[in-house]
Amino acid sequence: MATPEDLRANAEYIRMADIIVDVPGGSNNHNYANVTLIVELARLHGVHAVWAGWGHASENPLLPDTLEQSNPPIKFIGPAGPPMRALGDKIGSTIIAQSAGVPCISWNGDSVKADYDKHTGSLPDSAFEEATIHSATEACEAANRIGFPIMIKASEGGGGKGIRRVDKQEDVLTAYRQVCGEVPGSPIFIMKLASNSRHLEVQLIADEYGSAVALNGRDCSVQRRHQKIIEEGPPVAAAPDIWSEMEKAAVSLAKAVGYTNAGTVEYLFSETDSKFYFLELNPRLQVEHPVTEMITRVNLPAAQLQVAMGLPLHNIPEIRELYGKDRFESDISSSVIDFETETRNKPAGHCIAVRITAENAEAGFKPTSGGIQELNFRSTPNVWGYFSMDSSGSIHEFADSQFGHLFASGIDREQARRNMVLALKELSIRGDISTTIDYIANLIELDDFI
């Protein structure tokens, strides 16, 4: 799928594609997030499967539901609609998580427990009602019970929208109205602010036969405007025994909802007391997935495809190698792996990723747009990267501000960091846009980051 804006911008994916299908331009509800359009094009062109990656429709349960209802059915390379619907809702996913025994931080619905229906992907309406803030008065009461500072959040928010920090009682009313205004119609909830915490996440892959494994994880604590800008793995903030608990909790949650394919369980990790709290489960592949690939040697999009083809996890060659097995096993009876007892290989070094965005760091990371006259980057054995356009491209007004991603690996974190510093210094981008390159290059040399 290609919009007129992406065609004019000489987007790199257009050059790489075998077939291009023109779609309407403008905002994403006219193209990449338009489920009706995606399904109509899939049926028209007779495709066998649809992969949404981390795109605009990747978390919309209508997409897998509608594809499944096609005649013949079209496979969605990702989770089914019911678990995606349940986990895509921040309130619902937190209820499911705490009902499954996953630690959750104090919030207005922390006493709510409910049984999840795997077939419909739903929770009782009464559970949602009990866990939702319906008025400013309820917001004030919940905030006082939880204790300040708090976060007021819209369940359907994301990307920095529908979220406000509140430090004192007199600011609750204003913040509540702002959140409601930013995401109209969204249910609202309130949670305790976890000060001095890290954003750690566990990468999951699950098959269609009830097996799920954790493929290590990532530390995504460095953010701007509530969005990630630096990711790294494996996480080093949590002690090995705590990290093992976090992985087991993530796998338990995936099994509890009958989850299939790739997903990410995000946690808040408090360094002061080494406790972790469930944040959300992203029912899709993350843009920073190469971090996990570099430390596990598992190609995640390929694993997604193999799961969608019906392969059990123990028959996916790279998963087998991760657990110290041969890629292929001629004896079917001995090919099965008990993932609960088998030990996974140690991470292959360390990886640090940096998002390259068209933003002005000196103006509060305000997005910019315009043409690019020069983009000079060469991958090395230690640093790999990709960009959504080349020197003849541009960032248009409807494009995401991220247009590149660099991944530096090393035998340890310090070596990976040094490799990234060198790569950022050698990266040259010239044009009408502002970038965050210099800002991040300085940031990762600060003592606080090191």
Sine and cosine of phi, psi and omega as CSV:
sin_phi,cos_phi,sin_psi,cos_psi,sin_omega,cos_omega
0.00,0.00,0.72,-0.69,-0.03,-1.00
-0.61,-0.79,0.80,-0.60,0.05,-1.00
-1.00,0.08,0.33,-0.94,0.07,-1.00
-0.84,0.54,-0.58,0.81,0.00,-1.00
-0.91,0.42,-0.67,0.75,0.02,-1.00
-0.93,0.36,-0.57,0.82,0.05,-1.00
-0.91,0.42,-0.70,0.72,0.02,-1.00
-0.92,0.38,-0.49,0.87,-0.03,-1.00
-0.99,0.13,-0.01,1.00,-0.04,-1.00
0.82,0.57,0.73,0.68,0.00,-1.00
-0.85,0.53,0.66,-0.75,-0.11,-0.99
-0.89,0.45,-0.60,0.80,-0.05,-1.00
-0.90,0.44,-0.46,0.89,0.01,-1.00
-0.92,0.40,-0.65,0.76,0.03,-1.00
-0.91,0.41,-0.53,0.85,-0.06,-1.00
-0.99,0.12,-0.35,0.94,-0.12,-0.99
-0.96,0.27,0.47,-0.88,0.08,-1.00
-0.99,0.17,-0.64,0.77,-0.02,-1.00
-0.71,-0.70,0.70,-0.72,0.03,-1.00
-0.92,-0.38,0.75,-0.67,0.07,-1.00
-0.92,-0.40,0.87,-0.49,0.01,-1.00
-0.94,0.34,0.72,-0.69,0.05,-1.00
-0.76,-0.65,0.32,-0.95,-0.03,-1.00
-0.87,0.50,0.46,-0.89,0.02,-1.00
-1.00,0.03,-0.23,-0.97,0.02,-1.00
1.00,-0.03,-0.36,-0.93,-0.05,-1.00
-0.92,0.40,0.27,-0.96,-0.17,-0.99
-0.91,0.42,-0.34,0.94,0.03,-1.00
-0.93,0.36,-0.19,0.98,0.06,-1.00
-1.00,-0.08,-0.13,0.99,-0.11,-0.99
-0.56,-0.83,-1.00,-0.02,-0.19,-0.98
-0.93,0.36,-0.33,0.94,0.04,-1.00
-0.97,-0.26,0.06,1.00,-0.06,-1.00
-1.00,0.04,0.99,-0.14,-0.07,-1.00
-0.88,0.48,-0.67,0.74,0.01,-1.00
-0.85,0.53,-0.71,0.71,0.02,-1.00
-0.90,0.44,-0.71,0.71,-0.02,-1.00
-0.87,0.50,-0.72,0.69,-0.03,-1.00
-0.92,0.38,-0.65,0.76,0.03,-1.00
-0.88,0.48,-0.68,0.74,0.01,-1.00
-0.93,0.37,-0.61,0.79,0.03,-1.00
-0.89,0.46,-0.67,0.74,0.02,-1.00
-0.93,0.37,-0.67,0.74,-0.03,-1.00
-0.87,0.49,-0.64,0.77,-0.07,-1.00
-1.00,-0.10,0.07,1.00,0.10,-1.00
0.90,0.44,0.59,0.81,-0.02,-1.00
-0.96,0.28,0.43,-0.90,0.00,-1.00
-1.00,-0.05,-0.43,0.90,-0.06,-1.00
-0.46,-0.89,0.42,-0.91,0.04,-1.00
-0.83,-0.56,0.78,-0.63,0.06,-1.00
-0.90,-0.44,0.90,-0.44,-0.04,-1.00
-1.00,-0.08,-0.16,0.99,0.03,-1.00
0.84,0.54,-0.83,-0.56,0.07,-1.00
-0.91,-0.42,0.47,0.88,-0.06,-1.00
-0.97,0.24,-0.05,-1.00,-0.16,-0.99
-0.91,0.42,-0.44,0.90,-0.02,-1.00
-0.98,-0.21,0.12,0.99,-0.15,-0.99
-0.93,0.36,-0.34,0.94,-0.02,-1.00
-0.92,-0.40,0.27,0.96,0.00,-1.00
-0.99,-0.10,0.94,-0.34,-0.06,-1.00
-0.89,0.45,-0.28,0.96,0.06,-1.00
-0.90,0.44,-0.48,0.88,-0.03,-1.00
-0.92,0.39,-0.83,0.56,0.05,-1.00
-0.90,0.44,-0.57,0.82,0.01,-1.00
-0.89,0.46,-0.73,0.68,-0.06,-1.00
-0.94,0.33,-0.61,0.79,0.04,-1.00
-0.89,0.45,-0.63,0.78,-0.01,-1.00
-0.91,0.41,-0.49,0.87,-0.02,-1.00
-0.99,0.11,-0.05,1.00,0.02,-1.00
-0.93,0.37,0.34,-0.94,0.04,-1.00
-0.81,-0.59,0.96,-0.26,0.02,1.00
-0.97,0.26,0.33,-0.94,0.00,-1.00
-0.86,0.51,0.60,-0.80,0.06,-1.00
-0.95,-0.30,0.77,-0.64,-0.07,-1.00
-0.97,0.25,0.73,-0.69,0.12,-0.99
-0.99,-0.13,0.82,-0.57,-0.02,-1.00
-1.00,0.09,1.00,0.09,-0.08,-1.00
0.22,-0.98,-0.14,-0.99,0.00,-1.00
-0.94,0.35,0.36,-0.93,0.07,-1.00
-0.94,0.34,0.22,-0.98,-0.04,-1.00
-0.87,0.49,-0.73,0.68,-0.06,-1.00
-0.84,0.55,-0.81,0.59,0.02,-1.00
-0.92,0.40,-0.54,0.84,0.04,-1.00
-0.90,0.43,-0.64,0.77,-0.01,-1.00
-0.91,0.41,-0.66,0.75,-0.03,-1.00
-0.94,0.34,-0.69,0.72,-0.09,-1.00
-0.99,0.12,-0.35,0.94,0.01,-1.00
-0.96,0.27,-0.26,0.97,0.04,-1.00
-1.00,-0.08,0.83,-0.56,-0.10,-1.00
-0.91,0.42,-0.59,0.81,0.03,-1.00
-0.94,0.33,-0.77,0.64,-0.02,-1.00
-0.87,0.49,-0.68,0.73,-0.02,-1.00
-0.91,0.41,-0.57,0.82,0.03,-1.00
-0.93,0.36,-0.62,0.78,0.08,-1.00
-0.89,0.46,-0.70,0.71,0.01,-1.00
-0.89,0.46,-0.69,0.72,-0.04,-1.00
-0.89,0.45,-0.75,0.66,-0.04,-1.00
-0.94,0.34,-0.47,0.89,0.08,-1.00
-0.94,0.33,-0.45,0.89,0.02,-1.00
-1.00,0.01,0.04,1.00,0.05,-1.00
1.00,0.03,0.18,0.98,0.04,-1.00
-0.99,0.16,0.76,-0.65,-0.02,-1.00
-0.85,0.52,0.72,-0.69,0.03,-1.00
-0.78,-0.63,0.57,-0.82,0.00,-1.00
-0.96,0.28,0.32,-0.95,0.01,-1.00
-0.85,0.52,0.75,-0.67,0.05,-1.00
-0.47,-0.88,0.11,-0.99,-0.12,-0.99
-0.92,0.39,-0.32,0.95,0.00,-1.00
-0.93,-0.37,0.44,0.90,-0.11,-0.99
-0.94,0.34,-0.14,0.99,0.04,-1.00
-0.99,-0.15,-0.03,1.00,-0.08,-1.00
-1.00,0.09,0.81,-0.58,0.11,-0.99
-0.81,-0.58,0.60,-0.80,-0.04,-1.00
-0.43,-0.90,0.39,-0.92,0.06,-1.00
-1.00,-0.02,0.77,-0.64,-0.01,-1.00
-1.00,0.01,0.74,-0.68,0.04,-1.00
-1.00,-0.04,0.95,-0.31,-0.06,-1.00
-0.90,0.43,-0.49,0.87,-0.08,-1.00
-0.97,0.23,-0.63,0.78,-0.03,-1.00
-0.99,-0.16,-0.26,0.97,-0.03,-1.00
0.93,0.37,0.57,0.82,-0.09,-1.00
-0.77,-0.63,0.35,-0.94,0.14,-0.99
-0.92,-0.40,0.35,-0.94,0.06,-1.00
-0.85,0.53,0.65,-0.76,0.01,-1.00
-0.84,0.54,-0.53,0.85,-0.02,-1.00
-0.90,0.44,-0.55,0.84,0.02,-1.00
-0.92,0.40,-0.69,0.73,0.04,-1.00
-0.89,0.46,-0.71,0.71,-0.02,-1.00
-0.86,0.50,-0.68,0.73,-0.05,-1.00
-0.93,0.37,-0.46,0.89,-0.08,-1.00
-0.99,-0.15,0.12,0.99,-0.04,-1.00
-0.95,-0.33,0.65,-0.76,0.10,-0.99
-1.00,0.06,0.84,-0.54,-0.11,-0.99
-0.97,-0.23,-0.23,0.97,-0.07,-1.00
-0.43,-0.90,0.22,-0.97,0.04,-1.00
-0.91,0.42,-0.53,0.85,0.03,-1.00
-0.91,0.42,-0.71,0.71,0.05,-1.00
-0.89,0.46,-0.59,0.81,0.01,-1.00
-0.88,0.47,-0.69,0.72,0.01,-1.00
-0.90,0.43,-0.67,0.74,-0.01,-1.00
-0.90,0.43,-0.68,0.73,0.00,-1.00
-0.92,0.40,-0.65,0.76,-0.01,-1.00
-0.88,0.47,-0.66,0.75,0.01,-1.00
-0.91,0.41,-0.63,0.78,0.01,-1.00
-0.93,0.37,-0.69,0.72,-0.04,-1.00
-0.94,0.33,-0.65,0.76,-0.03,-1.00
0.99,-0.12,0.68,-0.73,-0.04,-1.00
-0.99,0.17,0.43,-0.90,-0.01,1.00
-0.98,0.21,0.42,-0.91,-0.02,-1.00
-0.76,-0.65,0.19,-0.98,0.14,-0.99
-0.86,-0.52,0.80,-0.59,0.13,-0.99
-0.99,-0.12,0.84,-0.55,-0.15,-0.99
-0.75,-0.66,0.56,-0.83,0.14,-0.99
-1.00,-0.01,0.76,-0.65,-0.04,-1.00
-0.87,0.50,-0.51,0.86,-0.03,-1.00
-0.99,-0.15,0.19,0.98,0.02,-1.00
-0.99,0.16,-0.03,-1.00,-0.01,-1.00
0.34,-0.94,0.31,-0.95,0.01,-1.00
0.89,0.45,0.48,0.88,0.02,-1.00
1.00,-0.04,-0.09,1.00,0.01,-1.00
-0.99,-0.14,0.59,-0.81,0.05,-1.00
0.95,0.30,0.66,0.75,0.02,-1.00
-0.48,-0.87,0.74,-0.68,0.00,-1.00
-0.61,-0.79,0.68,-0.74,0.13,-0.99
-1.00,0.01,0.67,-0.74,0.03,-1.00
-0.76,-0.65,0.79,-0.61,-0.05,-1.00
-0.97,-0.24,-0.29,0.96,-0.02,-1.00
-0.53,-0.85,0.35,-0.94,-0.15,-0.99
-0.83,0.55,-0.67,0.74,-0.10,-0.99
-0.93,0.38,-0.20,0.98,0.00,-1.00
-0.99,-0.13,-0.06,1.00,-0.08,-1.00
-0.90,0.44,-0.72,0.69,-0.07,-1.00
-0.85,0.52,-0.74,0.67,-0.02,-1.00
-0.90,0.45,-0.72,0.70,-0.03,-1.00
-0.90,0.44,-0.63,0.77,0.02,-1.00
-0.88,0.48,-0.70,0.71,0.01,-1.00
-0.91,0.41,-0.59,0.81,0.02,-1.00
-0.90,0.43,-0.69,0.72,0.01,-1.00
-0.90,0.44,-0.69,0.72,0.04,-1.00
-0.87,0.49,-0.62,0.79,-0.01,-1.00
-0.95,0.31,-0.53,0.84,-0.04,-1.00
-0.96,0.26,-0.54,0.84,0.01,-1.00
-0.77,-0.63,0.98,0.21,-0.09,-1.00
-0.85,0.53,0.71,-0.71,0.06,-1.00
0.99,0.10,-0.14,0.99,-0.04,-1.00
-0.98,0.21,0.63,-0.78,0.15,-0.99
-0.88,0.47,0.53,-0.85,-0.05,-1.00
-0.90,-0.43,0.61,-0.79,0.12,-0.99
-0.63,-0.78,0.27,-0.96,-0.06,-1.00
-0.79,-0.61,0.72,-0.69,0.03,-1.00
-0.74,-0.67,0.40,-0.92,0.04,-1.00
-0.91,0.41,0.68,-0.74,0.07,-1.00
-0.98,0.20,0.82,-0.57,0.02,-1.00
-1.00,-0.03,1.00,-0.07,-0.02,-1.00
-0.94,0.35,0.52,-0.85,0.04,-1.00
0.81,0.59,0.67,0.75,0.00,-1.00
-0.93,-0.37,0.37,-0.93,0.05,-1.00
-0.96,-0.28,0.42,-0.91,0.06,-1.00
-0.99,-0.16,0.98,-0.18,0.03,-1.00
-0.93,-0.36,0.59,-0.81,-0.02,-1.00
-0.67,-0.75,0.56,-0.83,-0.01,-1.00
-0.97,-0.26,0.79,-0.62,0.05,-1.00
-1.00,0.07,0.80,-0.60,0.00,-1.00
-0.92,-0.40,0.47,-0.89,0.25,-0.97
-0.63,-0.78,0.74,-0.67,-0.05,-1.00
-0.71,-0.70,0.58,-0.81,0.01,-1.00
-0.99,-0.15,-0.12,-0.99,-0.08,-1.00
-1.00,-0.01,0.18,0.98,-0.08,-1.00
-0.86,-0.50,0.27,0.96,0.10,-1.00
1.00,-0.10,-0.01,1.00,0.03,-1.00
-1.00,-0.03,0.60,-0.80,0.06,-1.00
-0.55,-0.84,0.63,-0.78,0.02,-1.00
-0.71,-0.70,0.43,-0.90,0.10,-0.99
-0.99,-0.11,0.78,-0.62,0.03,-1.00
-0.98,-0.21,0.86,0.50,-0.04,-1.00
0.86,0.51,-0.55,-0.83,-0.06,-1.00
-0.14,-0.99,-0.26,-0.97,-0.11,-0.99
-0.60,-0.80,0.45,-0.89,0.13,-0.99
-0.96,-0.29,0.91,-0.42,-0.07,-1.00
-0.87,-0.49,0.66,0.76,-0.12,-0.99
-0.97,0.26,-0.45,0.89,-0.04,-1.00
-0.99,0.12,0.94,-0.35,-0.09,-1.00
-0.68,-0.73,0.31,-0.95,0.17,-0.99
-0.68,-0.74,0.63,-0.78,-0.05,-1.00
0.78,0.62,0.62,0.78,0.02,-1.00
0.89,0.46,0.39,0.92,0.05,-1.00
-0.79,-0.61,0.59,-0.81,-0.06,-1.00
-0.90,0.43,0.57,-0.82,0.10,-0.99
-0.73,-0.68,-0.40,0.92,0.11,-0.99
-0.72,-0.70,0.74,-0.67,0.08,-1.00
-0.79,-0.62,0.50,-0.87,0.06,-1.00
-0.47,-0.88,0.36,-0.93,0.02,-1.00
-0.36,-0.93,0.44,-0.90,0.01,1.00
-0.97,0.26,0.38,-0.92,0.04,-1.00
-0.89,0.45,0.70,-0.72,-0.01,-1.00
-0.93,-0.38,-0.10,0.99,-0.04,-1.00
-0.95,0.32,-0.61,0.79,-0.02,-1.00
-1.00,0.00,0.67,-0.74,0.07,-1.00
-0.89,0.46,0.46,-0.89,-0.05,-1.00
-0.80,0.60,-0.64,0.77,-0.01,-1.00
-0.94,0.35,-0.58,0.82,0.05,-1.00
-0.94,0.35,-0.67,0.74,0.01,-1.00
-0.88,0.47,-0.61,0.79,0.05,-1.00
-0.88,0.48,-0.65,0.76,0.06,-1.00
-0.89,0.45,-0.64,0.77,0.00,-1.00
-0.90,0.43,-0.65,0.76,0.04,-1.00
-0.91,0.41,-0.70,0.72,-0.01,-1.00
-0.90,0.44,-0.64,0.77,0.03,-1.00
-0.90,0.44,-0.63,0.78,0.01,-1.00
-0.91,0.42,-0.68,0.73,0.02,-1.00
-0.90,0.43,-0.66,0.75,0.02,-1.00
-0.88,0.48,-0.65,0.76,0.02,-1.00
-0.91,0.42,-0.68,0.73,0.01,-1.00
-0.87,0.49,-0.68,0.73,0.00,-1.00
-0.93,0.36,-0.55,0.83,-0.04,-1.00
-0.90,0.44,-0.49,0.87,-0.03,-1.00
-0.96,-0.28,0.07,1.00,-0.02,-1.00
0.92,0.40,0.65,0.76,-0.09,-1.00
-0.96,0.28,0.60,-0.80,0.09,-1.00
-0.76,-0.65,0.43,-0.90,0.03,-1.00
0.97,0.25,-0.34,-0.94,-0.12,-0.99
-0.99,0.10,0.55,-0.83,0.06,-1.00
-0.29,-0.96,0.24,-0.97,-0.03,-1.00
-0.73,-0.69,0.82,-0.57,0.10,-1.00
-0.99,-0.10,0.86,-0.51,-0.05,-1.00
-0.98,-0.20,0.67,-0.74,0.00,-1.00
-0.81,-0.59,0.42,-0.91,0.31,-0.95
-0.99,-0.12,0.78,-0.63,-0.02,-1.00
-0.89,-0.46,0.88,-0.48,0.00,-1.00
-1.00,0.03,0.91,-0.42,-0.03,-1.00
-0.95,0.30,-0.41,0.91,-0.06,-1.00
-0.93,0.36,-0.60,0.80,-0.01,-1.00
-0.84,-0.55,0.14,0.99,0.05,-1.00
0.84,0.55,0.60,0.80,0.06,-1.00
-0.96,-0.29,0.50,-0.86,0.02,-1.00
-0.83,-0.56,0.49,-0.87,-0.06,-1.00
-0.69,-0.72,0.69,-0.73,0.02,-1.00
-0.88,0.47,0.71,-0.71,0.05,-1.00
-0.94,-0.33,-0.86,0.51,0.07,-1.00
-0.16,-0.99,0.23,-0.97,0.13,-0.99
-0.91,-0.42,0.88,-0.47,0.05,-1.00
-1.00,0.10,0.92,-0.40,-0.08,-1.00
-1.00,0.10,0.80,0.61,-0.01,-1.00
-0.30,-0.95,0.05,-1.00,0.11,-0.99
-0.99,0.15,0.66,-0.75,0.01,-1.00
-1.00,0.04,0.47,-0.88,0.00,-1.00
-0.89,0.45,-0.42,0.91,-0.02,-1.00
-1.00,-0.03,0.31,0.95,-0.06,-1.00
-0.84,0.54,-0.45,0.89,0.04,-1.00
-0.87,0.50,-0.38,0.93,0.08,-1.00
-0.85,0.52,-0.74,0.67,0.02,-1.00
-0.92,0.40,-0.62,0.79,-0.01,-1.00
-0.89,0.46,-0.61,0.79,-0.05,-1.00
-0.95,0.32,-0.49,0.87,-0.05,-1.00
-0.99,-0.13,-0.24,0.97,0.03,-1.00
-0.92,-0.39,-0.30,0.95,-0.06,-1.00
0.91,0.41,0.44,0.90,0.05,-1.00
-0.95,-0.32,0.86,-0.51,0.04,-1.00
-0.98,0.22,0.96,-0.27,-0.13,-0.99
-0.93,0.38,-0.71,0.70,0.06,-1.00
-0.87,0.49,-0.60,0.80,0.05,-1.00
-0.91,0.41,-0.64,0.77,0.04,-1.00
-0.91,0.42,-0.62,0.78,0.06,-1.00
-0.85,0.52,-0.71,0.70,-0.01,-1.00
-0.89,0.45,-0.67,0.74,-0.03,-1.00
-0.92,0.39,-0.61,0.79,0.08,-1.00
-0.90,0.44,-0.69,0.73,0.01,-1.00
-0.90,0.43,-0.47,0.88,0.05,-1.00
-0.97,0.24,-0.16,0.99,0.04,-1.00
0.98,-0.22,0.13,0.99,0.01,-1.00
-0.97,0.25,0.70,-0.72,0.15,-0.99
-0.96,0.30,0.40,-0.91,-0.05,-1.00
-0.83,0.56,-0.61,0.79,-0.07,-1.00
-0.95,0.31,-0.09,1.00,0.07,-1.00
-0.96,-0.28,0.04,1.00,0.06,-1.00
-1.00,0.08,0.89,-0.46,-0.16,-0.99
-0.78,0.62,-0.71,0.70,-0.06,-1.00
-0.95,0.31,-0.50,0.87,0.11,-0.99
-0.92,0.39,-0.65,0.76,0.03,-1.00
-0.88,0.48,-0.70,0.72,0.01,-1.00
-0.90,0.43,-0.58,0.82,0.02,-1.00
-0.88,0.47,-0.48,0.88,0.02,-1.00
-0.98,-0.20,0.36,0.93,0.12,-0.99
0.96,0.26,0.35,0.94,-0.01,-1.00
-0.97,-0.24,0.25,-0.97,0.12,-0.99
-0.92,0.39,0.50,-0.87,0.00,-1.00
-0.84,0.54,-0.64,0.77,-0.04,-1.00
-0.78,-0.62,0.57,-0.82,-0.02,-1.00
-0.76,-0.65,0.87,-0.49,-0.05,-1.00
-0.95,0.32,-0.53,0.85,0.00,-1.00
-1.00,0.02,0.95,-0.30,-0.07,-1.00
-0.86,0.50,-0.61,0.79,-0.07,-1.00
-0.91,0.42,-0.47,0.88,-0.02,-1.00
-0.99,-0.15,0.10,1.00,-0.05,-1.00
-1.00,0.08,-0.30,0.96,-0.05,-1.00
-0.93,0.36,0.66,-0.75,0.01,-1.00
-0.89,-0.45,0.77,-0.64,0.09,-1.00
-1.00,0.06,0.99,-0.11,-0.11,-0.99
-0.93,0.38,-0.31,0.95,0.00,-1.00
-0.98,0.19,-0.40,0.91,-0.03,-1.00
-0.93,-0.38,-0.46,0.89,-0.02,-1.00
-0.95,0.32,0.52,-0.85,-0.01,-1.00
-0.99,-0.13,0.73,-0.68,0.03,-1.00
-0.99,0.16,0.53,-0.85,0.07,-1.00
-0.87,0.49,0.47,-0.88,0.05,-1.00
-0.93,0.38,0.42,-0.91,0.00,-1.00
-0.86,0.51,0.58,-0.81,0.03,-1.00
-1.00,0.07,0.97,0.24,0.01,-1.00
0.98,0.18,-0.50,-0.87,-0.05,-1.00
-0.71,-0.71,0.48,-0.88,0.02,-1.00
-0.70,-0.71,0.71,-0.71,0.10,-1.00
-0.86,-0.50,0.75,-0.66,-0.01,-1.00
-0.90,-0.44,0.59,-0.81,0.03,-1.00
-0.78,-0.63,0.79,-0.62,0.07,-1.00
-0.99,0.10,0.76,-0.65,0.06,-1.00
-0.99,-0.13,0.91,-0.42,-0.08,-1.00
-0.85,-0.53,0.47,-0.88,0.05,-1.00
-1.00,0.02,0.95,0.30,-0.05,-1.00
-0.71,-0.70,0.46,-0.89,0.04,-1.00
-0.99,-0.14,0.97,-0.24,-0.06,-1.00
-0.90,0.44,-0.47,0.88,-0.03,-1.00
-0.98,0.18,-0.17,0.99,0.00,-1.00
-0.88,-0.47,0.64,0.77,0.02,-1.00
0.94,0.35,0.51,0.86,0.01,-1.00
0.87,0.50,0.66,0.75,0.04,-1.00
-0.94,0.34,0.78,-0.63,0.01,-1.00
-0.89,0.46,0.57,-0.82,0.06,-1.00
-0.81,-0.59,0.30,-0.95,0.02,-1.00
-0.63,-0.78,0.30,-0.95,-0.01,-1.00
0.57,-0.82,-0.06,-1.00,-0.06,-1.00
-0.99,0.13,0.35,-0.94,0.06,-1.00
-0.88,-0.48,0.84,-0.54,0.01,-1.00
-1.00,-0.08,-0.48,0.88,-0.01,-1.00
-0.57,-0.82,0.75,-0.66,0.12,-0.99
-0.65,-0.76,0.96,-0.26,-0.10,-0.99
-0.88,-0.48,0.96,-0.30,0.06,-1.00
-0.54,-0.84,0.69,-0.73,0.05,-1.00
-0.80,-0.61,0.80,-0.59,0.05,-1.00
-0.93,0.37,0.52,-0.85,0.04,-1.00
-0.82,-0.57,0.11,-0.99,0.04,-1.00
-0.86,0.52,-0.40,0.92,-0.05,-1.00
-0.97,-0.24,-0.27,0.96,-0.03,-1.00
-0.71,-0.70,0.83,-0.56,0.05,-1.00
-0.86,-0.52,0.56,-0.83,0.00,-1.00
-0.41,-0.91,0.27,-0.96,0.08,-1.00
-0.57,-0.82,0.41,-0.91,0.00,-1.00
-0.71,-0.70,0.50,-0.86,-0.06,-1.00
-0.99,0.15,-0.07,1.00,0.11,-0.99
-0.41,-0.91,0.14,-0.99,0.00,-1.00
-0.93,-0.38,-0.35,-0.94,-0.09,-1.00
-0.92,0.39,-0.25,0.97,0.00,-1.00
-0.98,-0.19,0.17,0.99,-0.09,-1.00
-0.99,-0.13,-0.17,-0.99,0.01,-1.00
-0.37,-0.93,0.31,-0.95,0.09,-1.00
-0.97,-0.24,0.91,-0.40,-0.04,-1.00
-1.00,-0.04,0.13,-0.99,-0.16,-0.99
-0.92,0.40,-0.38,0.93,-0.02,-1.00
-0.99,-0.14,-0.02,1.00,-0.06,-1.00
-0.99,0.16,0.46,-0.89,0.13,-0.99
-0.92,0.40,0.52,-0.85,-0.05,-1.00
-0.94,0.35,-0.38,0.92,0.05,-1.00
-0.98,0.18,0.82,-0.57,0.03,-1.00
-0.80,-0.61,0.09,1.00,0.05,-1.00
-0.36,-0.93,0.30,-0.95,-0.01,-1.00
-0.50,-0.87,0.79,-0.61,0.04,-1.00
-0.92,-0.38,0.60,-0.80,-0.02,-1.00
-0.74,-0.67,0.90,-0.43,-0.01,-1.00
-0.94,-0.34,0.75,-0.66,0.00,-1.00
-0.90,-0.44,0.34,-0.94,0.02,-1.00
-0.24,-0.97,0.16,-0.99,-0.01,-1.00
-0.93,0.37,-0.39,0.92,0.07,-1.00
-0.53,-0.85,0.02,-1.00,-0.08,-1.00
-0.88,0.47,-0.67,0.74,-0.05,-1.00
-0.90,0.43,-0.64,0.77,0.02,-1.00
-0.92,0.38,-0.64,0.77,0.05,-1.00
-0.90,0.44,-0.64,0.76,0.01,-1.00
-0.90,0.45,-0.70,0.71,0.00,-1.00
-0.89,0.45,-0.63,0.78,0.04,-1.00
-0.90,0.43,-0.60,0.80,0.02,-1.00
-0.94,0.34,-0.65,0.76,0.04,-1.00
-0.83,0.55,-0.72,0.69,-0.01,-1.00
-0.90,0.43,-0.66,0.75,-0.01,-1.00
-0.90,0.43,-0.65,0.76,0.00,-1.00
-0.92,0.39,-0.57,0.82,0.02,-1.00
-0.94,0.35,-0.50,0.86,-0.02,-1.00
-1.00,0.02,-0.27,0.96,0.01,-1.00
-0.95,0.30,0.77,-0.64,-0.03,-1.00
-0.82,-0.58,0.87,-0.50,0.05,-1.00
-0.76,-0.65,0.83,-0.56,-0.03,-1.00
-0.76,-0.65,0.73,-0.69,0.01,-1.00
0.15,-0.99,-0.37,-0.93,-0.06,-1.00
-1.00,0.09,-0.08,1.00,-0.06,-1.00
-0.99,-0.17,0.35,-0.94,0.20,-0.98
-0.99,-0.13,0.48,-0.88,0.04,-1.00
-0.75,-0.66,0.23,-0.97,-0.02,-1.00
-0.99,-0.12,0.21,0.98,-0.12,-0.99
-0.86,0.50,-0.80,0.61,-0.04,-1.00
-0.89,0.45,-0.63,0.78,0.00,-1.00
-0.87,0.49,-0.75,0.66,-0.04,-1.00
-0.94,0.33,-0.60,0.80,0.03,-1.00
-0.86,0.51,-0.64,0.77,0.05,-1.00
-0.96,0.29,-0.61,0.79,-0.05,-1.00
-0.88,0.47,-0.70,0.71,-0.10,-0.99
-0.98,0.22,0.00,1.00,0.12,-0.99
-0.97,-0.24,0.02,1.00,0.05,-1.00
-0.96,0.27,0.52,-0.86,0.01,-1.00
-0.86,0.52,-0.60,0.80,-0.03,-1.00
-0.88,0.47,-0.57,0.82,0.01,-1.00
-0.98,0.19,-0.67,0.74,-0.03,-1.00
-0.89,0.45,0.00,0.00,0.00,0.00
